[in-house]
Amino acid sequence: MEYKPKSLRRRRNTNKWECALTHDDPISGEEVVTYHTVEGKTRNQAVQARCDLIIKLETEGFAVSSDMTIQQFMGCFLEYKVQSKTIESSTIRGYRGETKMICRYIGSEKLSKLTIPIVNAWMASMSQDGYAPKSISKCFRLLKQALNYAIAQDLIKKNPCNFCKPPKRVKTKINALPREERSRMLDLARRAQPNALAVAIELMLTTGIRRGEVCALMWDDFDEAKRKITVSHSLGNGEGGFYLKEPKSGRTRTIPLTEHTFNMLKGMQDDVKWMCSKLKVRLGQSYILGTLETEGRPYNPTQLGKDFAAFCKMNGFECTLHDLRHTFATYMIAEGADVRTVSDYLGHANPSMTLDIYADVDPEAKRSAVKYIEGAFDDTMSVFQRDVERRRAEIDDSDVQSCPERVSGISPESIPFTIEELRAMLAVLEKAS
């Protein structure tokens, strides 16, 4: 791995210097910046120390032994991903869970001895133990990524995962609440407002925003004049606590509010303004679903999911918090909303993603669409029927008298040619050829 110097800065009144080095991530290809400390009385000495450090990093690389196991290697790989700061804390948490599943089966295998049959047997064992294809695929992708890193570090020559296929992932059926259940849930939530959970339920049902996005909403995001909210952040819950990040799509979007949702937020805002004046807190800096102290605490996204699960169990709903987003999108499309509009509401990267997820989720929409198909088909058939009647009207009585066989075979549904006439036509064609 090639390291390049980026900066060199002396720490005040010391002989220690902070140097920044860059290298390309062997997995993603993105530039990664790492920070190190070197010593030197002068800048030239510090530069020389930096050069020595680069040589050491490039020559030693990954400190391993020939007996390194998969478990040991995966621990080193995760540490590298943490230090590189190329992924979010929530992703790291997911990686740790997937690593545990990998190591449960093949953790004792030697890295240098990992083969295609071992990888295939590992995935088969996970499947036999009841793990879903999606879970197996996620573990497989992480192992494949880690082994590519091992190749970049000259630890192994080839990646056995390149010659294996994980089980085919089954597309999960979208769970959208029926209209009656949606109305009942919204009614229960509105009775409990301004409870934070109740407010979150209405916002997600009427705007389609994600769990992390609703928890990250601040009063600055609420535009009273234009009756809309701006989704510019999402709240993550990593190993170091809460942190704000970009929405999943990486772009900011504005969402108009329904009349009831707007009035709910406006009433809450009026109450919060009065409380902020007493606490001497600026309104815009506080979370809509959080506390109002100087450094207000947001609604924990994980806790929101748990609270909603308890709410559903208590009231007989069978859905998850993310299903509220599915419910919103399903009924927007069912009511005839443009796909681009729905995609913008949801914050999808492109409309094709929206169509791929929600095109086949509403049976009521299918049933209503049949009416349009029947109408179009019936119109086509009526045109055909009129053409048949016109052709029959053109046949005069003399033609009918000359072909008695034809008369006997005519009915409103018949073709105006007898078998004998068709045979005669075929004979003429054969002679001509």
LUMLUMDO-290238 format. One record per residue: x, y, z of N, C-alpha, C, O, CB in turn; residue in one letter. Coordinates in steps of 0.2 Angstrom, whole numbers, plus 5000, padded with zeros to 4 digits. Glycine has a CB too. Layout:
REM residues N
XYZXYZXYZXYZXYZA...
REM end
This chain:
REM residues 433
500449945000500050005000500450065000500950075004499550005006M500350114996500750174995500450234999499850244999500850194987E500950265003500750315007501050385005501550385002500950305015Y500650435005500850505003500850555008500350555012500550524996K501350595009501250645014500750705012500650715006501950685015P500350725017499850775016500050845019500050895016499250755018K500250835026500350895029500850885035500950825037499750935032S501150935038501650925043501550985048501751045045502350915041L501350975054501251035059501551025065501450965068500551045059R501951075068502351065074501851075080501451125080502951105075R501851035085501451045091501851105095502451095096501350985095R501451145098501751205101502251185107502051155111501151245104R502851225106503351215111503551145113503851125118503151245117N503551105107503751035108504151015102504251045097503250985109T504550955103504850925097504450875093504750835089505550895099N503850875095503350825091502950865086502750915086502850795097K502950825080502550855075501950805073502050745073503050855069W501450835071500850795068500850795061500850845057500150825071E500950735058500950725050500350685048500150645051501550695048C500050715043499450675039499750645033500050675029498950735038A499550575033499750535027499050515023498550505027500150475029L499150505017498550485013498750415010499250405008498350535008T498250375009498250315005497550295002497050325004498550255009H497550254997496950234994496650174997497050124998497050224986D496050174999495750115002495750064997495450074991495050135004D496050004998496049944994495349924992495249884987496449894996P494849934996494149914994493749954990493549944985493749895001I493750024992493350074989493650114984493350144980492950114994S494350114985494750154981494750234983495050274980494450154974G494350244988494350314990494950334994495350294997493750324995E495150404994495750424998495550425005495050455007495950494995E496050395009495950395016496550435020497150435017495950325019V496350475024496850515028496950495035496550475039496650595028V497650475037497750455043498250505047498650535043498050385043T498250505053498650555057499150525061498950475065498250605061Y499850545061500350515065500750565069500750625067500750465061H501150545073501550585077502350565076502450505077501450595085T502750615074503450605073503850655077503550705079503650605066V504450645079504850685083505450715078505650685074505150655089E505650775080506250815077506250885080505850915081506050815069G506950905081507050965083506951025078506751075080507750975086K507051005072506951045066506451015061506250965062507651065063T506251065057505751035052506050985047505750935045505551095047R506750995046507050945041507050875045507050825042507750965040N507250875051507250815055506550785055506450715055507450825062Q506050825056505350795056505150765049504850715049504850855058A505350795044505250775037505650705036505350655033505550825032V506250695039506550635038506250585042506150525040507350645041Q505950605048505650555052504950535049504750475049505450585059A504650575045504050555042504250515036503850465035503750625039R504750525033504950475027505150405030504950355027505650505024C505450405036505550335039504950305041504850245040505950345046D504450345043503750315045503450285039503150235039503350365048L503450325033503150295027503450235025503050185023503150355022I504150225025504450165023504250115028504150055025505250175023I504250125034504050075039503350045037503149985038504050095046K502850095036502150075035502050035028501749985028501750135034L502450055023502450015017502749955017502549905013502750065011E503349945021503649885021503349835025503349775024504349895022T503149855031502949805036502149795035501949735036502949835043E501849845032501149835031500749805036500649835042501049785025G500449755035499949715040500349665044500649615042499349685036F500349685051500749635055500349575056499849565060500849665062A500549515053500249455053500749395054501349405053499849445047V500549345055500949275056500549225051499949235049500949255063S500949175049500649125045500049085048499649055045501149085043S500049095055499549055058498949095060498449075064499849025065D498849155057498349195059497649165056497549145051498349265055M497149165061496549135060496049185057496149245057496249105066T495449165054494949215052494749255057494649315056494349175049I494649235063494449275068494949335070494749395071494349235075Q495549315070496049365071496049415066496149475067496749335072Q496049395060496049435054495449485053495549545052496149395047F494849455055494249495055494349555060494049605059493649455055M494649535066494749585071495149645068495049705070494949555077G495749625065496149675062495849715057495949775056496749645060C495449685053495049715047494649765050494549825047494749665043F494249755055493749795058494049855061493849915060493349765063L494649845064495049895067495249945062495250005062495649875071E495449915056495749955050495150005048495250065046495949915045Y494549975047493950015045493750065050493550125048493349965044K493850055056493750105061494250165061494050225061493750075068V494850145060495350195060495350235053495450295053496050165060Q495150205048495050245041494550295041494550335037495050195036S494050285045493450335046493150345039492950395037493750395048K493050285035492750285029491950265029491650275024493050245024T491750235035491050215036490850245042491150265047491050135035I490150245043489850275049489850225054489950165054489150285047E489750255060489750205066489150155066489350095069489650255073S488650175064488050125063488250065059488050005060487450155061S488650075053488850025049489349985053489349925052489250055043T489850015057490349975060489949925065490149865066490750025064I489449945068489049905073488749845069488749785072488449945076R488549855063488249805059488849755057488749695057487949825053G489449785055489949735054490149695059490349635058490549785051Y490149725065490349685071489849625072490049565074490349725078R489249635071488749585072488849525066488849465068488049605071G488949545060489049505055489749465056489749405054489149535048E490249495059490849465060490749405065491149355065491449515063T490349415070490249365075489949305072490149245074489749395081K489449315067489149255064489649225060489649165059488549285060M490149255056490649225052491149185056491249125055491049285048I491349215062491849185066491549125070491849075072492149235071C490849125071490549065074490649005070490648945073489749085075R490649015064490748955060491448935057491648875057490248955054Y491748985055492448975052492949015055493549025052492448995045I492849045061493349085065494049055066494549085066493049115071G494048985067494648945069495048925063495548905063494448885073S494748935057495048925051495648965049495649025051494648925044E496248945047496848985045496649025039496349005034497448935044K496849085039496749135034497049105027496749105022497049205035L497649085028497949055022497748995019497848975013498749045023S497248955023497048895021496248895019495948845018497048845027K496048955019495348965017495148945010495548975005495049035019L494748905008494648875002493848885000493448905004494848805001T493748874993493048874991492548834994492048854996493048864983I492748764995492348724998492148745005491648735008492648654998P492648775009492548795016492048855016491548855020493148815019I492048895011491648955011490948925009490448945012491849005005V490848885004490248855003489848815008489248825010490248804996N490348775012490048735017489848785023489348765026490648695020A490148835024489948885029489248915028488848925032490448945030W489148935021488548965020487948915020487448925022488548995013M488148855018487648795019487448785026486848775028487848735016A487948785031487848775038487348835041486948815045488448775042S487448895038487048955041486348945038485848955042487349015038M486248915032485648905029485248855033484648855035485648895022S485548795035485248745039485048765046484648735049485748685039Q485448815048485348835055484748885055484548915061485948865058D484448905050483848945049483949015048483549055048483548945056G484649035046484749105044484449125037484449075033485449115044Y484149185037483849205031484349215025484949235027483449265032A484149205019484649225013484949295014485549305012484349215007P484549345016484849405017485349415022485849445021484249455019K485349375027485849385033486449345030487049375031485549345039S486349295027486949255024487349295019487949305019486749185021I486949335015487249375009487649435012488149445010486649405005S487349465018487749515021488349495024488849525023487249545026K488349435027489049405030489549395024490149405025488849345034C489249365019489649345013490049405010490649405009489249305008F489649455009489849525007490449545011490949575008489349575005R490349545018490849575022491449535022492049555021490649575029L491449465022492049425021492349435014492949435014491749345022L491949435009492349455003492649515003493249525000491749454997K492449565006492749635006493349625010493949655008492249685009Q493349595016493949585020494449545017495049565017493749545027A494349495013494849455009495149495003495749485002494449385006L494749535000495049584995495549624999496149644996494549624992N495449645005495949685008496549645010497149665010495649715015Y496449585012497049535013497449525007498049525007496749465015A497149525001497549524995497949584994498549574992497049514989I497649644995498049704994498649704999499049744998497549764996A498549675005499149675010499549615008500049595012498849665017Q499549575003499949515001499849465006500349425007500649545000D499349455009499249405014498949335011499149285013498749425020L498649345006498349285002498449304994498449364992497649265004I498349254990498449264983497849274979497749304974498849204980K497249234982496649244978496049244983496149224989496549184973K495549264981494949274986494449214984494149214979494549344985N494349164988493949114987493149134986492749094983493949054992P493049194989492349214988492149234981491549234979492249274993C492649254977492549264970492249214966492049224961493249294967N492349154969492149094965491549054969491349004967492649044964F491249094973490649064977490049114976490149174974490749064984C489449094976488849134976488449124982488249064984488449114970K488249174985487749174991487049154989486949154983487749234995P486649124994485949114992485649174989485749224991485649084998P485149154984484749214981484349244986483949204990484349184975K484349304987483949344992483249344989483049364983484249414993R482749334993482049334992481849404993481849434999481649284996V481449434988481249504989480649504995480149464994480949524983K480849545000480349545005479649585003479749635000480649585011T479149555005478449585003478349645007478449645013477949535004K478149695004478049765007477349755011476849735009477949815002I477449775017476849775022476549845023476849885027477049745029N476049855019475649925020475049915024474649865022475549955013A474949955028474349945032473649955028473650005024474350005038L473149915029472549925026472249995028472450025033472049865027P471750015023471550085025471250095032471250145035471050105019R470850045034470550045040471050045046470950085051470049985041E471550005045472050005051472450065051472650095056472549945049E472550095045472950165044472550215048472850255052473050175037R471850215047471450265050471450255057471450305061470750265046S471350195059471350185067471950205070471950235076471150105068R472550185067473150205070473250285071473450305076473750175066M473050315065473150395065472650425070472850475074472950415058L472050395071471550415076471850405083471850455087470950385076D472150355085472450335091473050385093473150415098472650265092L473450395087474050445088473850515090474150545094474450445082A473350535086473050605087472750615094472750675096472550625082R472450565097472250575103472750575109472650605114471750515105R473350555107473850555112474350615111474850625115474250485112A474250655106474750705105474650765110474050775112474650735098Q475150795112475850795109476350745111476950765111476150865110P476150695113476650645115477150625109476950625103476350575117N477850625110478350615105478150555100478250565094478950615108A477950505103477850445099477250455094477250435088477750385103L476750485097476150505093476250545088476050545082475550525098A476650605089476850645084477350615078477250625072477250705087V477750575080478150535075477750495071477850485065478650495079A477250455074476750415070476450455064476450435059476250385074I476150515066475850555061476250585056476150585050475450615065E476850605058477350635053477550575048477650595042477950655057L477650515051477950465046477350435042477450425036478150405050M476750435044476150415040475950465035475750445029475550405045L476050535036475850585032476350615027476250655023475450635035T477050595029477550625025478050575022478350585017477950675029T478050515025478450455022479150465024479550425022478350455015G479350505029480050515031480250455035479850415038480150575035I480950445035481250385039481250395046481150455049481950375036R481450345050481450345057482050395060481850445064481650285060R482650395057483150435059483050505057483250555060483750415055G482650515051482450585049481950625053482050685055482250585042E481450585056480950615060481250635067481050685070480350565061V481750595069482150605076482550665075482750705080482450545078C482850675069483350735068482950805066483350855066483750715062A482350805065481950865064482050915069481950895075481250855062L482250975068482251035072481751085070481451085065482951065072M481551135075481051185073481351225068480851255065480951225080W481951235066482151275061481951235054481951275049482951275061D481851175054481651135048480851145047480651125041481751065049D480451175051479751185051479651255048479751305051479451175057F479351255042479251325038478551335039478051305036479451325031D478351385044477651395045477351435039476751425038477651445051E477751475036477451515030477251475024476651485021477951575028A477651425023477551385017477251315018477151275014478151375013K477051305025476751245027477151185025476851135022476051245025R477751175026478151125024478751105029478851155034478451135017K479051055029479651035033480251025028480150995022479550975038I480851035030481451025027481750965030481950965036481851085026T481950915026482350855028483050865026483150845020481950785026V483450885030484150895028484650845032485250845031484350965030S484450815038484850775042484450705044483850705043485050815048H484850665046484650605049485050585055485650605056484650545044S484750555060485050545067485250475067484950425066484550565073L485950475068486250405069486350395076486450435080486850405065G486350325078486550305085487150255085487050195084485950275088N487750285085488350245084488650225091488350235096488850285080G489250205091489550175097489750235102489750235108490150145095E489850295099489950355103489350395104489450455107490450395099G488750375103488150405105487850435098487950415093488350465109G487450485099487050515094487550555089487950585092486450555096F487350555083487650605078487250615072486850575070488350575076Y487350675069486950695064487250675057487950685057486750775064L486950655052487250635046486750655040486150675042487350565046K486950655034486550665029486050615028486050555030486950675022E485450635025484950585023485250525019485750535016484350615020P484850475019485150415015485250425008485750405005484650355016K484850475005484950484998485550534997485850544991484350514995S485750575002486250625002486050695000486450734998486850594997G485450704999485150764997484550795002484250755004484950764990R484550855002484050885006483350885002483350894996484250955008T482750885005482150885002481650915006481650915012481950815000R481150955003480650985007479950945005479850925000480551055004T479550945011478950905010478350945013478350965018478950835014I477850955008477250995011476850955016476950895016476751005005P476550985020476150955026475450955025475151005022476350995033L475050905027474350905027474050955032474450985036474050835029T473450975031473151035036473251015043473451055047472451045034E473050945045473050925052473750925054473850945060472750855052H474250895050474950885052475250955054475550965058475350855047T475051005049475351075050475051105056475451135060475151115044F474351095058474051125064474351095070474451135075473351115063N474551035070474850995075475451025077475651045083474850925074M475951035072476551065073476551135075476951155079477051055067L476051175072475951245074475751255081476051295085475451275069K475351205084475151215091475751195095475851225100474551165092G476051145093476651125097477151175097477451195103476951055094M477251215092477751265091477551325096478051355099477851295084Q476951345096476751395100476851385108477151425111475951405099D476751315110476951295117477651295118477851315123476651225118D478051275113478751275114479051345114479551355118479051235108V478851385110479051455110478951485117479451515120478651505105K478451475121478351495127478851465132479051505137477551485130W478951405131479451365136480151385135480551395139479351295135M480351405128480951425127481151495130481651505132481051425119C480651535130480651605133480851595140481151635143480051645131S480551545143480651535150481351505152481751525156480151495153K481551455147482251425148482751465145483351445146482151355145L482651515141483151555137483551515132484151515132483651585142K483151475128483351425123483151455117482551465116483251355125V483551455111483351475105482951415102483151365102483951495100R482351435099481851385097482151345091482151275092481251415094L482551365087482751335081483251275083483351225079483051375076G483651285088484151235090483851175094484251125095484651275095Q483251175095482951115099482651065094482351085089482451145104S482651005096482250955092481550955093481250965098482550885093Y481150935087480450935088480250885092479750885096480150925081I480550825092480350765096480850765102480850705105480350705092L481250815104481750805109481550855115481050875116482450825107G482150865119482050905125482250975124482550985118482450875131T482151025128482251095127482851125131482851185130481651125129L483251085134483751115138484251145133484251135127484151065142E484751175135485251215131485551165126485651185120485851245135T485751105128485951055123485450995123485550945126486651025125E484951015119484350965119484550895117484850895112483850995115G484150845120484250775118483750755113483150775115484350735124R483950725108483350705103483050645105483250605110483750695096P482550625102482250555103482650505100482850505094481450555100Y482850455104483350405102482950365096482450335098483550355108N483250355090482950315085482750245087482250215085483350315079P483250215091483150145093482550145098482150095098483850115096T482550185103482050195107481350205104480850175106482150245113Q481350245099480750255095480450195092479850175092480850305089L480850155089480650085087480350045092479850005091481250055083G480750035098480449995104479750025106479349985107480949995109K479750085107479050115109478550105104477950085106479150195110D478650105098478150095093477950015093477350005092478450115086F478449975094478249905094477849895100477349855099478949865095A477949925106477449915111476749945110476249915112477749955118A476750005106476150035104475749985100475149975101476250095101F476049955095475749905091475449845094474949825093476149885085C475849815099475649755103475049775107474649735108476249735107K475049835110474449855114473849865110473249855113474649915118M473949885104473349905100473149855095472649865091473349975098N473549805094473349745089473549765082473249735077472649735089G474149805081474349815074474949765073475349755077474649885074F474949745067475549695065475949735060475849725054475249635062E476449775062476849815057477449835061477449835067476449875054C477949865057478549895060478549965059478049995055479149865057T478950005062478950075061479050095054478850145051479550105065L479550055050479650075043479050055039479050085033480250025041H478550015041477950005037477550065036477150065032477549945041D477650115041477250175040477450215034477050245030477350225046L478150205032478350235026478150205020477950235015479150235026R478050135021477850095015477050115014476850115008477850015017H476750115020475950135019475850205016475450205011475650135026T476250255017476250315014476350315007475950335003476750365017F476850275005477050274998476550234994476350254988477750244997A476250174997475850134993475150174992474950164986475650074998T474950214996474250244995474350314991473950334988473950265002Y474950334991475150394986475050364979474750404975475850424988M475350314978475350284971474650264969474450274964475850224970I474350224974473650204973473150254971472650254967473350164979A473250314974472850374973473050414967472650464965472850424979E473450394963473650424957474250474957474250504952473050454954G474550474962475150524962475650504957475850444956475450524970A475950554954476550544950477150514953477350524959476750614946D477450464950477950424953478550474955478850454960478250364948V478750514951479250564952479150604959479550614963479350614946R478450624960478250654966478350614972478650634977477550684965T478150554971478250504977478950494978479150494984477850434975V479350484973480050474974480450534978480850524982480450464967S480150594976480450654979480250654987480650674991480250714976D479650634988479350634995479850584999480050605005478650614995Y479950524996480350475000481050485000481450455004480150414997L481350534996482050544996482450484992483050474994482250545003G482150454987482450404984482950434979482850494976481950354980H483450394977483950424972483650434965483850484962484550374971A483150394963482850404957482150364957482050324961483250374951N481750384952481050354952481050284951480550254953480650394947P481550254947481550184946481550144952481250094953482050164941S481850174957481950134964481250134967481050084970482450174968M480850184966480150194969479750144966479350104969479850264968T479750134959479350084955479550014957479149974958479450104948L480250004958480449934959480149914966480049854967481249934959D480049954971479849934977479149934978478849894981480149984983I478749984975478049994976477549984971476949994971477950064979Y477849954965477449944959476949884960476449884956477849934953A477049844965476649784965476349774972476349714975477049724963D476149824976476049814983475249824984475049814990476449864987V474849854980474149874981473749834977473549854971474049944981D473449784980472949744976472349784974472049764969472749684980P472149834978471549874976471649914970471249924966471349914982E472249934969472449974963472449924957472249954952473150004964A472649864958472549814952471849804950471649804944472849754954K471449794955470749784954470449844950469949834946470349774960R470549904952470249964949470549974942470250004938470450024953S471149954941471449954934471149914929471149924923472249944935A470849854931470449814927469949854923469849834917470249754931V469649894926469049934923469349974917468949974912468749984928K469950004918470150034912470349984906470250004901470850074914Y470649934908470849884903470149854900470149844894471149824906I469649844904469049814901468749864896468449854891468549804906E468749934898468449984894468849984887468549994882468550054897G469549984887469949984881469849924877469749934871470649994883A469749864880469649804876468949804873468949784867469749744881F468449824877467749824874467749874868467349864863467249844880D468049934869468049984863468349954857468149954851468450044865D468949914858469249884852468749824849468749824843469849844854T468449794853467949734851467349764847467149734842467749694856M467149824850466549854846466749884839466349874835466349914850S467349904838467649924832467649864827467449864821468349954832V467949804830467949744826467249724824467149704818468349694830F466749724829466049704827465749744822465449724818465649704834Q465849814822465549854817465849844810465549844805465749934819R466549824810466849804803466549744801466449734795467549794804D466349694805466049624803465349644800465149614795466049574809V464949684803464249704801464349734794463849724790463949744806E464749784794464849814787464949764782464749774776465349874788R465449724783465649674778465049624776464949614770466249624780R464649614781464049564779463549604775463149574771463749544786R463449674777462949714773463149714766462749724762462949774776A463749714764464049724757463849664753463849664747464749734757E463649604756463549544752462849544749462349554753463549474757I462749544743462049554740461649484739461949434741462049584733D461049484738460649424738460849374732460749314733459949444737D461149404727461349354721461949314723461949254722461549394715S462349344727462949304730462649254735462949194735463449354733D462249274739461949224743461649164740461749104742461449254748V461149174734460849124731461349084727461149024727460349154726Q461949104725462349064721462749024726463148974724462849114717S462749034732463148994737462748964743462748994748463749034740C462348914741461848894747462248864753461948864758461448834744P462848834751463248804757463348864762463448854768463848774755E463548924759463748984763463149004767463249024773463949034758R462549004764461949024768461848984774461649004780461349024763V461848914773461748864779462248874784462148864790461748794776S462848904783463348914788463448974791463848984796464048894785G463049024789463049094791462649094798462149074799462749144786I463049134803462749144809463049214811463649234809462849094814S462849244816463149314818463849304820464249354820462749334824P464049244822464749234825465249204820465749194821464749194831E464949184814465349144809465749184805465649244804464949094805S466249154802466649184797466349174790466149124788467449154796I466349234786465949234779466249194774466249214768465849294777P466549134775466849084770466749014772466748994778467649094769F466548974767466448904769467048864768467548894765465848874765T467148804770467748764770467848744762468448744760467648694773I467248734758467348724751467648784747468048774743466648704748E467448844749467748904746468448914748468848934743467348964748E468648894754469348904756469748854752470348864750469448894763L469548794751469848734747469948764740470448754737469548674748R469448794737469448814730470048874730470348874725468748844728A470048914734470548964734471248934735471748964731470449014740M471348884739471948854740472248824733472748824731471948804745L471748794730471848754723472148804718472548794714471248724721A471748864718472048914713472748944715473148954710471548974713V472848944721473548974723474048924721474648934719473548984730L473848854722474348804720474548804713475048794711474148734723E473948814709474048814701474548874699474948864695473448814698K474348924703474748984701475548984703475949004699474449044705A475648944708476348934710476648884706477248874707476348914717S
REM end
